[in-house]
Amino acid sequence: MTKVVLITGGSSGIGKAIGEFLTEKGYKVYGTSRNPQNVTKALPFTLVALDVTNSESIKNCISEILKIENRIDVLINNAGVGITGAIEETPMEEIRKAFSTNLYGPIEITNAVLPTMRAQKSGHIVNVTSIAGYMGLPYRGIYSATKAALEITTEAYRMELHQFNINMSNIAPGDFATNIAAGRYHSPLLKDSPYHDQYKDTLKMMDEHVDGGMNPTEMAKAVFSIIENPSPKVRYRVGAFMQKFSIVLKKVLPSKMYESLIMSHYNLK
């Protein structure tokens, strides 16, 4: 039986790489985009319209796939948005939008597929979080918070879904060479802001990290190994050695020492 996979945010970046790789491996893949008609480059899998912040859009997306396939075996919650800025200067409207896309959206679409997976007595859900979700990063605090919340939500979901033979895992990427920098919300770099110099330098560093990031295919390979595993772990991390090692350091170092390391990395004084 060919397994059916739904990937949110499948038209570019990590989602596109996962969709292409899983298609090669024999899965029937449906990716999503808010505007599939605007995607001009041919993909080896089907794109379905989906806005993860819109309940009606979520309902229509799931119904469309079930009408064709009558099942959904794997859900990969990959759609997300970046957001940067000093927390004090980040508009509350943009903070709410980030949580709506990065946390509330995955929860709502997960809940939409659960009745089908429960009826199948099987299913696997993979939430794409971020290594940034393991620590509060300066000028990325809201993004870190959204991904940390999804990590913790997954822990609870897993235990609740265990009785139904439905697996759920987190996979936290580090920096990957995608277009996320172009699509993220940036709080304005205000000339008279007390944060101006630090924020400007941090923005430049963040963009350099993404430009020099790993190939998204590495994430696709990791996702494939997770969904092929009948007993997956709670969390996985994919990224450069120092990015993953930073999580270990946070566990073992005194909190103020770890904070000093982060501030030194970002040249904050």
N, C-alpha and C positions, 0 to 999 in steps of 0.2 A: 504494500500500500504506500502510495506517495504521500508524504506528509505536507500539509499546507502551513505556510508561514506568513504571518502578517508583520511587516516592519513599518513602524511609524517613522516619518521623515526619511523616505527611501530614495529621494530623487538626486541626492548629492552626498559627498563626503563619506562618513562612516556608514551611514545607512545604505547608500548605493553600493559600497564595497561589499557589505554583508549580503545584500541581495544578489549581486553578481556571483559571489563565491558559493552561496547556498544553491543557486540555480545550477551551477556547474556540478554540484554534488548530488543533484537529482531531486531537490525539494521543489515544490510548487510554491513560488514566491509572489506575494502581493506587497508592493511597496506603497507608500502614500505620499501625497503632496497636497498642499492647500490648493494649488492650481496646476493639475496635471497637464492641462492644455498648453501651459507655458514652457513645458519641458520639451525642448526641441531635439535633444540627443537621444537616439534610440537606445532602449534598455532591453535586456534579455528577460525581463519580468514585467508583470502588469502593474501599472500605477492606478491607484484609486484615490478619489478626492477625500481629503480628511483634514479638518481643523480640530486639533485635540482640545481646544478650549471651547468647543461648541458641541453641546449635548446632541443636537439633532444631526450634526455632521457625523458624530461617532456612531449613532444608531444606524444611519444610512450606510456608512462604510461597512459595518459588520454585517448588515442585512444583505448587501450586495455580494459580499464574498460567500456568505452561507447559501445564498440562492444558487450560486454556481457550484460550490464545492461541498456544501452540506456539513462542513467541519472546519475547525481551525485547531491545528495541533501545537503551533508555536506562536507566541506573541513576543515581539522584540520592541520594547518601548525605547525608541532611539530619539524621537523628536525632542528637540530642546532649543533653548535660546541662551545666548551669553548676555551678560550684563556687567558693566564696569562702572566704577565711580566711587568717590568717598560716600559712605553711607549717609552722612549728613546732607549731602548734596544730591542724592538720588531721588527723583520724584516718586512719591508713594504709588502713583498710578503705574509706573514702570516696575516697581517692586512687586506689585500685585500681578502684573502681566507675567513676570518671570516665574512666580510661584504657580500661576495658572497653567503655564506650559510645561514646566519642569517637574511639578509635583501633582497638581490636581488633575491634569490631563492623563498622565499614566495611571492614576488611580481609577479615573472614570472609564478609560478604555479597557483596563484590566477587568473591572466589574462587568463590563459589557460582554466580554468573552467567557467569563467564568461559567455561566449556565450551560454553554455549549461544551466546554471542557469537562464539566461535572457529569453531563449526560454521556460523554465519551468515556468517562472514568480514566481520563489521562489528559495531560497537557504540560507545557513548559513555558514559563514566562521569564524573559530576561530583561532586566532593567539596566539601561546604560546610564551610569552615574558619572562620577569623575573622581580622580585622585584629589582634586581640589575640594571635594566634599569631606575629606578627612581632616581638614584644617581650615581655620579662618584666614584667608589670604587677603592682604591689604589691597584695597581698591577692587577686590572681587568678592567682598564679603557676602553680598546677596546671592551671587551664583553659588558660592560654597554652601550657603545655608540651604538652598533649594535641593542641591544634590545630597547633602547630609541627611535632609529630611526623607528623601527617597530611599536612601540606604537603610534607615531605621524602619521605615514603613515596610520595606521588603522583609525584614527580620520577623515582624509580626505576621504579615501575610503568609509566609512560609509555614509557620506553625498552624495557622488556621486552615490552610489548604491541604495539609499533609493527609488528612483523613479521606480526601477525594482523589488521591494519587496525582495531584497537580504539583509540579516542581516550580520553584521560583528562585532566581539567582540575580545578584548584582554583578555587573562588570564595569570596573572603573578605569577609563582610559586616562593617560597622561596627555601630553601634547602630540597631536597628529596633524599632518599637512592637509588641512581642509580649508573651506571658505568660512569657518565659524567666525573668524575675526571680522570679516566684512559684514556679517549678519547680526552681530551682537549690538545691544544698545549701549552706547557710551554716554554717560553723563557729560554735559558740555565742559570743555576745558576752559574755565573762566579765568581771565587775566587777573582779576582782583580776588580770586579764591585763595584762602590760606593754604589750600592743598595743591595749588597749581604745579609747582616744581616737581613734587614727589609723584603726583598723578601723571604728569606728562612723561616722566622717565619710566614709570611703571607700565604705562600703555605701550611705549616703544619696546620694552623688554618682552611683554606678553605677545606682541605681534611677531617679534623675532623668534620666540619659542615655537609658535604655531608654524611659521614659515619653515623652520628647521626641524619640524616634527617627524614622527615615524610615518611609514606608509599605512594607510587605513586597512590595507589587506591583512595586516597583522591582527587587527581587531576582528576581522571576518573569520580568520582561522581560529581565534580564541572562542568566538561565539559558536562556531561549528563544533568544537570539541565539547563545549558545555551542553549543547542540546543533544549531542550523541551520548552523553553520560547519563545512565539511568538513575544515578544517585549523585547529583551535582552538589558542590559546596555552596555555602551561603554567598560568598563573595570571591571575585577574581579581580586582578589588577593587571593592566597591560600598559607598559610605558618604559621610558628610559630607566636605567638602574637607579639613578639618584632620585628620580621622582618616586619610585616605589620604596626606596630606602628611607625617604623622608617620613613615611608612615611608621616605619619601625622606630626611627629616632624619636618620634613623638611619644611612642609608648614607653621608651626607656629613659629619656632625658627629663630632668626637672623642667617644669612648665616654663619658667622664666628663661632658662638656658635655650630651650627650643624656640621660644619667641625671639630671642636675640639672634639665633641662626637665621630665622625667616627674615627678620629686619635687615640683617647684614646682606642676605641674598638680594634683597630689593633695594639695597643702599639707602635704607631709611634711618634717619637719626633723630 
